[in-house]
Structure formats: C-alpha cells, structure tokens
Amino acid sequence: MLQIRDLIWGLLFIGCAASIQVQIIPTQGEISVGESKFFLCEVVGDAKDIDWYAPSGEKILPNRPDIFVSRTDETTSSLTIYHANVDSAGIYKCVAKNGNKEAQATVQVKIFQKITFESAPSPQEFNEGDDADIVCDVVSSPPPAIFWKHKGAKIEPLKDVRFRIMSNGHLQIRGIKKTDEGMYNCEARVMARGEIDFRMMKVIVNVLPTIRARQADVNATADIGSSALLACDADGFPDNNVVLETGDKYSLNEDGSELVIKDVKKVDEGDYTCIAKNKAGEKTEEVSLNVFVQPKITYWKNQTASEFDEEVTLTCEASGDPTPVISWSFGNRVFTEGEQSLDRNVVVRSHARVSSLTLKNVQFTYAGQYLCTASNSIGQDTKPIYLEVRYAPKILGEVTAYTWEGNPANITCEVEAHPGASLVWFRDGLQLPSANTTNMRIYNTPTISYLEITPDSQNDFGSYNCTATNVMGSESKEFLLIPADVPSSPQIQQVEPFSSTAVVEFEEPDSMGGVPIIKYIVEWRLLGEEWTGREFEAEDGEPITIMGLKPESTYEVKMSAINGKGKGESSLLTVFKTEPVREPTAPKLEVKAQKGGNSFKVNWIKQDDGGSPIMHYLIRYKAKHVSEWKPEIRIPQGSEYVLLNGLEWNTEYDVYVVAENQQGKSKPGTLSFKTAVQPTTIPDATGGGSGLGTGAIVGILIVVFFLLLVGVDVTCYFLNKCGLLMCIAVNFCGKAGPGAKTKDLEEGKAAFTKDESKEPIVEVRTEEENTPNQGGGGPTEPNETTPLTEPEPAAADPPSTAVDLLPSAAANSVSEGFSTAQSSPASESTALTASASSPAKAAPAKPPPQNSPAAPSGSPKVNPQPDVGPLVDLSDTPNAPPSSSQAAPVSQPVSAPPAKADGPQSTCGSAKAPDSSQGQDLQVAGPTEDAPNAPCTDSSTRQNEYEHFHCICVLLLNLWR
C-alpha cells in the first residue's frame, strides 16, 4: 500500500510540479476521552510554512499543554492531542504556504466516551432462594450493549426464565441457588466502534446450614480413665456455630465440633444432640454413644511338636464387646480367618470368641513365637504363644579346609538341633582324639564343634567325620582336610609409568592354593642391574605403585604372590620405560571437617614427583558463590595437609592443590566440600544478645575456686600454722614460722584499712623500746618480742593513734593496732613491737622514736593512710576481765619452734621488769624471775603472724597487679 501511495504522489508531483499538495494522515480520527492521538500533515512540493488551525479557526501555536505542533522535516508536520476531552472535537486544518502558493487539508476529530464501569462490586452476596440483583453499572457513548456470562457460558434469559437482564444492565436471578455461585462476567460492547470491556464479579450464595455426625454410633470402653469423642461436622455458608448440649463432665474443642466425655461409664451411654447455627437458621443431629468392653485374651497355651508331625494346633480365646476378631502373626506374616498359606500348611479357623491356628506337616522352621491378637472397634489385646519343635540334628558349614604340615587348621562342624545335640568326630571309624592323635584337639560350644589338626605328615590329610546325635535322631557329615599349595603367579596386565613411579595393574592368581593370599612381592630393575623388591599387602587386586624410579629409564618388573604356605612363582617379565623429568602429577585430596563445623583439614596424597623433588605446594580456595579465589597459600615440601579456618557457615567451597618442582607445576588436585549450618546461639537469661561463652564461665568458676582456696588457706595459716601462705611467709618473706599456738591469749581487735588503690593495709599501734636517754641506760638491741601489757585504767588517757614504725637497718617492722574492749568506760590500749633480723647480716639497729600514750607532736610520723576501718576480733581466746589493781597476765611462756640453720633466727632475750622511766605507762604481768627461762612469749608469736600476713598480702597484691 505504501508503494502505491508513493507512486500516486510521484505522478501528482510530476503533473503538478508547480503546485503544492497537502494530505493529513489519518484522514479522520476518533479519540476516547482521556486518550492521546497524533496526525501527520504531509506536503508535496516546496513549502516554506506548514501551520495547523484549531476548529475555532485560530492558528495553533507551539508549546500548548493540550495540543502540540511540531515540524519534523521540510515536508511533514505533526499535530498531537494529549488527554482529549469533549472540547477537543472538531475540524482541524493543515495549511502549507510558499510565497503566493498555498494548499490545505482538513481532518475531523470526534471525541467519544469509552466503556466505563461505574459500579461493579465483587463479591456480591445473596442468600439461597433470594431474588438476586447482580449490579453492573456501565456508561459509554453511545450507550453499550450488556451481555452476561457464567462459568464461561453466555446467559440466555430466553432459555432459563430465572435469569433476566434488566434495562439498567443488571442481572436478576430469581430464586438463586448454591449452584449459581461463582464468577460472573459483565461484558459491555459498543458496536459502532467495535469496543468491548468486561468485569469479573464473584457471587456468593449463603446456604442454610446442614449438620452431620462423623459417627452416628460411637463406641467407648467402660474402663476407668478412658474417654469418648463425639464429633459433628456442619455445612453451609458462612461457617456455622456448632453447639453441643453439654454437662459438667464434658469438654469442647475450640470450634465446638468435638465433645469429649471423660471417665466413660456405662451410664454415659445414650443419644447426644448436636446443633449447628448460622444467620439462616439451625439444624440438629443426634449421636449415639455405645459403651463396650475392651478385648481381653482369656485363654492361650504353648505347644510342643516334633518335626514331620502331621499337624499341631494353637488355640486362643478372647472376650470383649463387641465380639473381638482374632488374628495370628508369625514374624512378618499375618494370618486371618479363612486364610491359608500357598502350601496349604497353615489354616486359621474361628468360631465366636475362639480361634485356632493349625500347622500341618510340621517343620523345624515353624518353631518360635506366634502372636494371638484380639481386636474390635475400641481396642486390642495380644498374647504370645510359643511353639517348640523337636527335630533331629542338621549339620551346616563348609566341608573343605586347607592347611600344610606344621600349620594348625580348624574344621568346623556347626549343628542345629532341638534339643541340643552331642557331637563326635571320627576318622577311619575311630573316635577322635585317640591315643595316637596327639596333634588333634577338639573345642566345643553348644552348637559348634571345632576339630583343630596340626598335620605332621601327609597321613593327617584326608576325610574326617562329624556325627551329631540327640533324642530325635542323628546326622553325619564328611569333612576334607586338603594340603594347601603356594599360589600360582599373578598376571601383570599393564604398567602405567610416570617419571619416578609406575602403577602396576594385575590379575590375581588363578589358584590361591586353598588359603588366602597375604602379600604380593613386586621386583623391578634397570636392564642388566640387580633386582629391587618390595612386599605389598594384598588389597583385593588393587593396583600397586612402585616408587623411587629414575626418569627416562627402561625397567623390567615381575611379581609373585605369598600365602600361608609360601611364595608362588613369579609372573612373566614386563618391560616399561619411565617418563622424562617433568612437572609432578596432581595430588589426590581428602577433606575432613574439624570441631566447630566451619574449619576443614585438607589432606593431599603425594603422587609422582615428576623425577624432580617437589619444592612446595600451592593451595587456593574460594566459596562457590563468589568468583575470586582467596590469596594463594604456599606450603613447604614434606607437608601433607592445610587447615582452613573461619569459613562461612552453610557454604560450598572449592579447593585446589598444586605441587611444584623445578620443571613446573602439576595439574591441580580439586575437591569441593560444604560447611555446616551455623549453630544457634542460646540467649542469656536476662534477654541479652548472647550468653556467656564457655571460656568466660570456666574463668568465673576458676576465680571462685581460687578465692575459696585462699580463704581456706588463710584459716589454716592462723589456726593450724600450715598451708601455702605459711610456706610463702617462711621462704619468700624471710620470716621464721610462728610459734606454737598459745593459750589464753588476751582479746584484741585489729583495725584494717584500705587505700584508694584497694591495697589492704594492716596498721599496728606499737610501744617503742627504750632509747639511750631513757632511764640513763645505754643503747639496747631491739628484742624479738616485747611483753604485751595493759596500762592501768585512766580516764585522762587520750585515744591512741596509729603510727608507722621507722625502718631499721637490720629489719623491717610491721605494726598492727589493737584495742581491747573492757568493761571500764575509759579506752584502754595495748602495744606490740616486733622486728626480725636480716638473714644476710646483723647491722646495729637505729634507736626507734619514743612512743607514749600522749606523744608530743612531731615525735612520731603520723600514718598517712585513710581512716581505720571497723575493728575485727582476731584473738584466739576470750580475754579475762582485768583486775582493778593491775593488768592480767598475757599468757604463759611457750617455746618457739627452732628455726632453720640457714634461715632467719628468732631468739627471745631475758624478760626484764621495766625501770622507772618505762613503768610509767606499762606494767609487766607475771613474776620477773621466770622471764629468763622463757625463750619466746606469746606476743612475739602473734607479732610474727601479722608480719607474715602483711608480707603475704603485699606479695599477692603485686601478683594481682
């Protein structure tokens, strides 16, 4: 058509070369409301201007939002109408001008209303039997014709008077039925335009409910604790509410369709009414409950028969209501009433409550357990009945055995018999073993007899008889002991050579010699040189690889087989030539998952090295879903595996391993594997993101256990003078062990403080020894101990302060403060001083500063530690109440344990009564004449203990930091 049109226009152009021709395509146009359309104005001849004019006669200017004009080339201009409306209709004109030449053409544009569904709801719902009015409101210009379809078929009211298409296009169905439910197609057509459109609407028909019982009669047992289920199912639309008339002992499920009767009794028997309701009405149904008795087998008896008896009958009797059906089973076989086996040897007969199973032509295989099962609609009962079949012995097993002189062999005589049979061995009519058969032994089990023979000569080979006997009969069988021979030669099929290895494929020997092949011997050599051999374990004809060959060399190879008898003949020689030096062959890979699931161990088995030592292995791997490989891993020679850790969970991986020698790289050995699914993390008890790990839990338990051990050890240190702390004190702190536990210690309380760094500080309030200007006495060496005393009660005494002792050149002093709780209202204090000599050398001690109950300011250094914490009673025994005139004695003298010769020594000097200068604040308890005989006082023991404890605390603190 385009060619004809072009030809016409060409002729017109030739005939009218001086004129201008205009044509609009299409020549007329129909546009639906809201649609868009364009028209082309084609000009034949030279046209300077091409303009479009609206139906109103005005020129259409560019860039209008509803009508767009554009000139595509010198001879064509387009008019586009966007989203047409009724005002867009009319005659449009295209005018072409060139000087005084002008031509024009027109096109009439009609605007029409497409088919529009104003109301076609879906679904539309009606009750069964109603006159249904299915709504479908459609508008168009001109008005459409309405057609209706149901289930793909056109509705024709003339054929079914129940259907009527109304003037407004609705479909009326008089007396609508459930079968009328479904999808309806409302189709509108405008014949003048050939336009068609449709809507699918779902029509729902509500139906009066119906109800039915799942079981009109329900059986239940009268046993205590059993229950019965009554159930009703309702139909109709919409869903029904099922109501059952219930009492106190009944329960319903969620939708009310099932009624459970608990603890069924005989009185529960009767009719139950089930009611189904919906908005259209209700229906009822009755269910009958019948209460019966569960089956029970009341008679069964085991039977005994002999093989080849004509028949044996097993009987089973059962009770129950309704009458139970009795069936039989033996292993996987089930026998029912009237059934016979294919060989007609098994027959089942039943009458009323009794059933019998008859077995004809009894065989020993009939023996065993038969199950009698009685069942009815409410249950079943099963009892086993055992049939014992007595039969003569039957000897089984291989009749031949192979061995050689000097090698023991077992001939096995296995017997099946009931009752058990006795087994006897014979040879040449003589029972074994005999006086002349020292090389034979017999071992018996209940069903097997072993005859062990160690042949001394060829006379021991031959026939042996096994005879089994019981009360039912006997059976004999001949067994043969045959001399074993060496195997025949294997046959080499082919040799596959490599550079330094060769794979030998072979066929097993035709004759094994009567006993299994143990090993194969493979021998090879370079032409004209000595043979090299190696034994290989026999592995069911698997190829054998020989190694250590020279590249590009010609070899001869042969092989032979070995069994218990000895080595067989060698095979024919096979000649092969190894490959030149080259790259290795690909390693064989094996993969094994490690503990955790996302770690794998990749092993490789070294193959031929190509005649040149392997320098290293190259490993790469990647997940299958990614394209890039992980960085290459280089493993030195001699390695046999690599561990791949931290892999993604539930992911397939590819891995390859390449062996490289001086000649190059092998082909990669490849393998694929898949990691496990990630284990689910158990949330912690507080609902947090994750629970404590195993390591954290173990750490907490270790810390708790350690603290318990420390507590026990501290207790042992103070109470029993033993434990780890005691060992640390003696060996690391340079302290002598504390003396034996004293009696009647004075009650005291030690104040413990803690600084900001939480380091435990033990502070002691001490009474200093005499200085050179006290009492006119000369310088004195500090004693190991100072008697613990109590000052007389004095209301004017101020509270004592805690001070630190100045360290001496010979020893470090650890001070502890004590305060005794007395009945007196005035505060009382005691002082204790302890010092230890250095184990290295004894230097003269510096005179310590004075310390008195009312010490002058500046005399002692005030302890800079924080305030003293609560007082803790560390005494061993309660303190006796002090006398009003003088202090109570501290304790009786106790001998201190001897110190090590090379360790710190602890020596107590003579106890002297304080002079007038010292006695102002202190009083010595006890007679002074006994003091020189006391090697150590209780106060020194107590002081040593606290010195040790302070040293241990500092040591533990440093370890903690």
Long-range contacts (C-beta under 8 A, 24 or more apart in sequence): 9-44, 12-44, 13-44, 13-45, 16-45, 17-45, 19-45, 19-101, 19-103, 20-44, 20-45, 20-46, 20-47, 20-96, 20-98, 20-101, 20-102, 20-103, 21-45, 21-103, 22-94, 22-95, 22-96, 22-103, 22-104, 22-105, 23-105, 24-92, 24-94, 24-105, 24-106, 24-107, 26-107, 27-107, 28-107, 28-108, 28-109, 28-110, 29-107, 29-108, 29-109, 29-110, 30-109, 30-110, 30-111, 30-112, 30-193, 31-81, 31-84, 31-88, 31-109, 31-110, 31-111, 31-112, 32-84, 32-111, 32-112, 32-113, 32-114, 33-84, 33-85, 33-86, 33-111, 33-112, 33-113, 33-114, 34-83, 34-84, 34-85, 34-114, 35-83, 35-84, 35-114, 36-80, 36-81, 36-82, 36-83, 36-84, 37-80, 37-81, 37-84, 37-109, 38-78, 38-79, 38-80, 38-81, 39-78, 39-79, 39-80, 39-92, 39-107, 40-76, 40-77, 40-78, 41-76, 41-77, 41-78, 41-79, 41-94, 41-96, 41-105, 42-75, 42-76, 43-75, 43-76, 43-77, 43-96, 43-103, 44-75, 45-96, 45-98, 45-101, 45-103, 46-98, 47-74, 47-75, 47-96, 47-97, 47-98, 47-103, 48-97, 48-98, 48-99, 49-95, 49-96, 49-97, 49-98, 50-76, 50-77, 50-94, 50-95, 50-96, 50-97, 51-77, 51-94, 51-95, 51-97, 52-77, 52-79, 52-92, 52-93, 52-94, 52-95, 53-92, 53-93, 53-94, 53-95, 54-90, 54-92, 55-89, 55-90, 55-91, 55-92, 55-109, 56-90, 81-109, 84-109, 84-111, 85-111, 86-111, 112-140, 112-141, 112-193, 113-139, 113-140, 113-141, 114-140, 114-195, 114-197, 115-139, 115-140, 115-144, 115-188, 115-189, 115-190, 115-195, 115-196, 115-197, 116-140, 117-186, 117-188, 117-197, 117-199, 120-186, 120-199, 120-201, 121-201, 122-199, 122-200, 122-201, 122-202, 123-201, 123-202, 123-203, 123-204, 124-201, 124-202, 124-203, 124-204, 125-203, 125-204, 125-205, 125-206, 126-176, 126-203, 126-204, 126-205, 126-206, 127-176, 127-205, 127-206, 127-280, 128-176, 128-177, 128-178, 128-205, 128-206, 128-207, 128-208, 128-280, 129-175, 129-176, 129-177, 130-175, 130-176, 131-172, 131-173, 131-174, 131-175, 131-176, 132-172, 132-173, 132-176, 132-180, 132-203, 133-166, 133-170, 133-171, 133-172, 134-170, 134-171, 134-172, 134-173, 134-184, 134-186, 134-201, 134-203, 135-170, 136-169, 136-170, 136-171, 136-186, 136-199, 136-201, 137-168, 137-169, 138-169, 138-186, 138-188, 140-188, 140-190, 140-195, 142-190, 142-192, 144-188, 144-189, 144-190, 144-195, 145-188, 145-189, 145-190, 145-191, 146-186, 146-187, 146-188, 147-187, 147-188, 147-189, 148-184, 148-185, 148-186, 148-187, 149-184, 149-185, 149-187, 150-180, 150-182, 150-183, 150-184, 150-185, 151-182, 151-183, 176-205, 177-205, 178-205, 178-207, 178-237, 180-205, 181-205, 204-237, 205-237, 206-236, 206-237, 206-238, 206-278, 206-279, 206-280, 207-235, 207-236, 207-237, 207-280, 208-236, 208-278, 208-280, 208-281, 208-283, 209-234, 209-235, 209-236, 209-240, 209-276, 209-277, 209-278, 209-280, 209-281, 209-282, 209-283, 210-234, 210-235, 210-236, 210-276, 210-283, 211-235, 211-240, 211-242, 211-274, 211-275, 211-276, 211-283, 211-284, 211-285, 212-285, 213-274, 213-285, 213-286, 213-287, 215-287, 216-286, 216-287, 216-288, 217-287, 217-288, 217-289, 217-290, 218-287, 218-288, 218-289, 218-290, 219-290, 219-291, 219-292, 219-322, 219-376, 219-377, 219-378, 220-261, 220-264, 220-268, 220-289, 220-290, 220-291, 220-292, 220-378, 221-264, 221-291, 221-292, 221-293, 221-294, 221-378, 221-379, 222-264, 222-265, 222-266, 222-291, 222-292, 222-293, 223-264, 223-294, 224-263, 225-263, 226-263, 226-264, 227-260, 227-261, 227-262, 227-263, 227-264, 228-260, 228-261, 228-264, 228-268, 228-289, 228-291, 229-258, 229-259, 229-260, 229-261, 230-258, 230-259, 230-261, 230-272, 230-274, 230-287, 230-289, 231-257, 231-258, 231-259, 231-287, 232-257, 232-274, 232-276, 232-285, 232-287, 233-257, 234-276, 234-283, 236-276, 236-278, 236-280, 237-278, 238-278, 238-279, 239-278, 240-276, 240-277, 240-278, 241-276, 241-277, 241-278, 242-274, 242-275, 242-276, 242-277, 243-274, 243-275, 243-276, 243-277, 244-272, 244-273, 244-274, 244-275, 245-272, 245-273, 245-275, 261-289, 264-289, 264-291, 265-291, 266-291, 292-320, 292-321, 292-322, 292-376, 292-377, 292-378, 293-319, 293-320, 293-321, 294-320, 294-378, 294-379, 294-381, 295-319, 295-320, 295-324, 295-374, 295-375, 295-376, 295-379, 295-380, 295-381, 296-320, 296-374, 296-381, 297-372, 297-374, 297-381, 297-382, 297-383, 300-372, 300-383, 300-385, 301-385, 302-385, 302-386, 302-387, 302-388, 303-385, 303-386, 303-387, 303-388, 304-387, 304-388, 304-389, 304-390, 305-359, 305-362, 305-366, 305-387, 305-388, 305-389, 305-390, 306-362, 306-389, 306-390, 306-391, 306-472, 307-362, 307-363, 307-364, 307-389, 307-390, 307-391, 307-392, 307-472, 308-361, 308-362, 308-363, 309-362, 310-360, 310-361, 310-362, 311-358, 311-359, 311-360, 311-361, 311-362, 312-358, 312-359, 312-362, 312-366, 312-387, 313-356, 313-357, 313-358, 313-359, 314-356, 314-357, 314-358, 314-359, 314-370, 314-372, 314-385, 314-387, 315-354, 315-355, 315-356, 316-354, 316-355, 316-356, 316-357, 316-372, 316-374, 316-383, 316-385, 317-353, 317-354, 317-355, 318-353, 318-355, 318-372, 318-374, 318-381, 319-353, 320-353, 320-374, 320-376, 320-381, 321-376, 322-376, 322-377, 323-352, 323-353, 323-376, 324-353, 324-374, 324-375, 324-376, 324-380, 324-381, 325-350, 325-374, 325-375, 325-376, 326-350, 326-353, 326-354, 326-355, 326-372, 326-373, 326-374, 327-355, 327-372, 327-373, 327-375, 328-355, 328-357, 328-370, 328-371, 328-372, 328-373, 329-370, 329-371, 329-373, 330-368, 330-369, 330-370, 330-371, 331-368, 359-387, 362-389, 363-389, 364-389, 364-391, 364-394, 364-416, 364-418, 367-418, 388-418, 389-418, 390-418, 390-419, 390-471, 390-472, 391-417, 391-418, 391-472, 392-417, 392-470, 392-472, 392-473, 392-474, 392-475, 393-417, 393-421, 393-468, 393-469, 393-470, 393-472, 393-473, 393-474, 393-475, 394-475, 395-466, 395-468, 395-475, 395-476, 395-477, 399-477, 399-478, 399-479, 399-480, 400-479, 400-480, 400-482, 401-479, 401-480, 401-481, 401-482, 402-481, 402-482, 402-483, 402-484, 402-513, 402-514, 402-515, 403-453, 403-455, 403-481, 403-483, 403-484, 403-514, 403-515, 404-455, 404-483, 404-484, 404-564, 404-565, 405-455, 405-456, 405-457, 405-458, 405-460, 405-483, 406-454, 406-455, 406-456, 407-454, 407-455, 407-484, 407-564, 408-452, 408-453, 408-454, 409-452, 409-453, 409-454, 409-455, 409-481, 410-450, 410-451, 410-452, 411-450, 411-451, 411-453, 411-464, 411-466, 411-479, 411-481, 412-448, 412-449, 412-450, 413-448, 413-449, 413-450, 413-451, 413-466, 413-468, 413-477, 413-479, 414-447, 414-448, 415-447, 415-448, 415-449, 415-468, 416-447, 417-468, 417-470, 417-472, 418-470, 418-472, 419-470, 419-471, 419-472, 420-446, 420-447, 420-470, 421-468, 421-469, 421-470, 421-474, 422-468, 422-469, 422-470, 423-449, 423-466, 423-467, 423-468, 424-466, 424-467, 424-469, 425-449, 425-451, 425-464, 425-465, 425-466, 425-467, 426-464, 426-465, 426-466, 426-467, 427-462, 427-463, 427-464, 427-465, 432-464, 451-479, 453-481, 455-481, 455-483, 458-483, 482-514, 483-514, 484-513, 484-514, 484-515, 484-563, 484-564, 484-565, 485-511, 485-513, 485-514, 485-565, 486-513, 486-563, 486-565, 486-566, 486-567, 486-568, 486-569, 487-511, 487-512, 487-513, 487-517, 487-561, 487-562, 487-563, 487-568, 488-513, 488-561, 488-568, 488-569, 489-559, 489-560, 489-561, 489-568, 489-569, 489-570, 489-571, 489-572, 490-520, 490-559, 490-560, 490-561, 490-571, 491-571, 491-572, 492-557, 492-558, 492-559, 492-571, 492-572, 492-574, 495-557, 495-574, 495-576, 497-549, 497-555, 497-576, 497-577, 497-578, 497-579, 498-578, 498-579, 498-585, 498-607, 498-608, 498-610, 499-549, 499-551, 499-552, 499-578, 499-579, 499-580, 499-581, 499-582, 499-608, 499-609, 499-610, 499-611, 499-612, 500-547, 500-548, 500-549, 500-550, 500-551, 500-578, 500-608, 500-609, 500-610, 500-611, 501-545, 501-546, 501-547, 501-549, 501-607, 501-608, 502-545, 502-546, 502-549, 502-555, 502-557, 502-576, 502-578, 503-543, 503-544, 503-545, 504-543, 504-544, 504-545, 504-546, 504-557, 504-559, 505-543, 506-541, 506-543, 506-544, 506-559, 506-571, 507-541, 508-541, 508-561, 509-561, 509-568, 512-563, 513-563, 513-565, 513-568, 514-565, 515-563, 515-564, 515-565, 516-563, 516-564, 517-561, 517-562, 517-563, 518-562, 518-563, 518-564, 519-561, 519-562, 520-544, 520-559, 520-560, 520-561, 520-562, 521-559, 521-560, 521-561, 521-562, 521-567, 522-546, 522-557, 522-558, 522-559, 523-557, 523-558, 523-559, 523-570, 524-549, 524-555, 524-556, 524-557, 524-558, 525-555, 525-556, 526-550, 526-553, 526-554, 526-555, 527-554, 527-555, 527-556, 535-562, 549-578, 550-578, 550-611, 551-578, 551-579, 551-580, 551-581, 551-582, 551-610, 551-611, 552-577, 552-578, 552-579, 552-580, 552-581, 552-611, 553-577, 553-578, 578-611, 579-610, 579-611, 580-611, 581-610, 581-611, 581-612, 581-663, 582-610, 582-611, 582-663, 582-664, 583-610, 583-660, 583-661, 583-663, 583-664, 583-665, 583-666, 584-608, 584-609, 584-610, 584-614, 584-659, 584-660, 584-661, 584-665, 584-666, 585-610, 585-659, 585-666, 585-667, 586-658, 586-659, 586-666, 586-667, 586-668, 586-669, 587-617, 587-657, 587-658, 587-659, 587-666, 587-669, 588-669, 589-655, 589-657, 589-669, 589-670, 589-671, 590-671, 591-655, 591-671, 591-673, 593-673, 593-675, 593-676, 594-643, 597-649, 597-675, 597-676, 597-677, 597-678, 597-679, 598-645, 598-646, 598-647, 598-648, 598-649, 598-675, 598-676, 598-678, 599-643, 599-644, 599-645, 599-646, 599-647, 600-643, 600-644, 600-647, 600-653, 600-673, 600-675, 601-641, 601-642, 601-643, 601-644, 602-641, 602-642, 602-643, 602-644, 602-655, 602-657, 602-671, 603-640, 603-641, 604-640, 604-641, 604-657, 604-669, 606-640, 606-659, 607-659, 607-666, 609-659, 609-661, 610-661, 610-663, 610-666, 611-663, 612-661, 612-662, 612-663, 613-637, 613-661, 613-662, 614-659, 614-660, 614-661, 615-660, 615-661, 615-662, 616-660, 617-642, 617-657, 617-658, 617-659, 617-660, 618-657, 618-658, 618-660, 618-665, 619-655, 619-656, 619-657, 619-658, 620-655, 620-656, 621-653, 621-654, 621-655, 621-656, 622-653, 622-654, 623-648, 623-651, 623-652, 623-653, 624-651, 624-652, 624-653, 624-654, 624-672, 625-651, 625-652, 647-675, 648-675, 649-675, 649-676, 649-677, 649-678, 650-674, 650-675, 650-676, 650-677, 650-678, 651-675, 717-945, 717-948, 717-949, 718-874, 718-945, 718-949, 725-948, 725-949, 725-952, 726-948, 728-951, 728-952, 728-955, 729-948, 729-949, 729-951, 729-952, 730-903, 732-951, 732-955, 733-947, 733-948, 733-951, 733-952, 733-955, 734-836, 734-838, 734-839, 734-903, 734-904, 735-836, 735-904, 735-944, 735-947, 735-948, 735-951, 736-836, 736-896, 736-899, 736-903, 736-904, 736-905, 736-906, 736-944, 737-897, 737-899, 737-944, 738-941, 738-944, 738-945, 738-948, 739-894, 739-895, 739-896, 739-897, 739-936, 739-938, 739-940, 739-941, 739-944, 740-894, 740-895, 740-896, 740-897, 740-941, 741-876, 742-876, 742-891, 742-892, 742-894, 742-938, 742-941, 742-942, 743-877, 743-891, 743-892, 743-894, 744-877, 744-880, 744-891, 744-892, 745-875, 745-876, 745-877, 745-879, 745-890, 745-891, 745-938, 745-942, 746-788, 746-790, 746-820, 746-830, 746-875, 746-879, 746-888, 746-890, 746-891, 747-820, 747-821, 747-873, 747-875, 747-877, 747-878, 747-879, 748-818, 748-819, 748-820, 748-830, 748-873, 748-874, 748-875, 748-879, 749-818, 749-819, 749-820, 749-821, 749-871, 749-872, 749-873, 749-874, 749-875, 750-816, 750-817, 750-818, 750-871, 750-872, 750-874, 750-946, 751-802, 751-817, 751-819, 751-868, 751-869, 751-870, 751-871, 751-872, 752-868, 752-869, 752-872, 753-865, 753-866, 753-867, 753-868, 753-869, 754-866, 754-869, 755-865, 755-866, 756-866, 759-953, 759-954, 759-957, 760-953, 760-957, 761-865, 762-814, 762-816, 762-946, 762-949, 762-950, 762-953, 763-802, 763-804, 763-815, 763-816, 763-817, 763-863, 763-865, 763-868, 764-802, 764-814, 764-815, 764-816, 764-817, 764-818, 764-832, 764-946, 765-800, 765-801, 765-802, 765-803, 765-815, 765-816, 765-817, 765-818, 765-829, 765-831, 766-803, 766-805, 766-813, 766-815, 766-831, 766-832, 766-833, 766-851, 767-831, 767-832, 767-833, 767-851, 767-921, 767-922, 768-805, 768-833, 768-848, 768-849, 768-850, 768-851, 769-833, 769-848, 770-917, 770-918, 771-847, 771-848, 771-849, 771-850, 772-847, 774-850, 774-917, 774-918, 775-915, 775-916, 775-917, 775-918, 777-915, 779-847, 781-844, 781-845, 782-808, 782-811, 782-833, 782-835, 782-845, 782-848, 783-908, 783-909, 784-834, 784-835, 784-836, 784-906, 784-907, 784-908, 784-909, 784-936, 784-940, 785-834, 785-908, 785-936, 785-937, 785-939, 785-940, 785-943, 786-831, 786-832, 786-833, 786-834, 786-939, 787-890, 787-911, 787-924, 787-925, 787-937, 787-939, 788-830, 788-831, 788-832, 788-890, 788-937, 788-938, 788-939, 788-942, 789-830, 789-831, 789-887, 789-890, 789-922, 789-923, 789-924, 789-925, 790-820, 790-828, 790-830, 790-882, 790-887, 790-888, 790-923, 790-925, 791-828, 791-829, 791-830, 791-853, 791-887, 791-921, 791-922, 791-923, 792-886, 792-887, 792-923, 793-822, 793-824, 793-826, 793-828, 793-882, 794-826, 795-825, 795-826, 797-826, 797-827, 797-828, 797-853, 797-854, 798-853, 798-854, 799-827, 800-827, 800-829, 800-853, 801-855, 801-862, 801-863, 802-863, 802-865, 802-868, 803-851, 803-860, 803-861, 803-862, 803-863, 804-861, 804-863, 805-833, 805-848, 806-846, 806-848, 806-849, 806-861, 808-835, 808-845, 808-846, 808-848, 809-843, 809-844, 809-845, 809-846, 810-835, 810-837, 810-838, 810-842, 810-843, 810-844, 810-845, 811-835, 811-836, 811-837, 811-838, 811-845, 812-836, 814-943, 814-946, 814-947, 814-950, 814-951, 816-943, 816-946, 816-950, 817-868, 819-871, 820-879, 822-881, 822-882, 823-881, 824-882, 829-853, 831-922, 832-939, 832-942, 832-943, 833-943, 834-940, 834-943, 834-944, 834-946, 834-947, 836-904, 836-906, 836-944, 836-947, 837-904, 837-905, 838-904, 839-902, 839-903, 839-904, 852-920, 852-921, 853-921, 886-923, 886-925, 887-923, 887-925, 888-925, 889-925, 889-926, 890-925, 890-926, 890-937, 890-938, 890-939, 891-937, 891-938, 891-939, 892-938, 893-930, 893-931, 893-933, 893-934, 893-935, 893-936, 893-937, 893-938, 894-936, 894-937, 894-938, 894-941, 895-935, 895-936, 896-935, 896-936, 896-940, 896-941, 906-936, 906-940, 906-944, 907-935, 908-934, 908-935, 908-936, 908-937, 908-940, 911-937
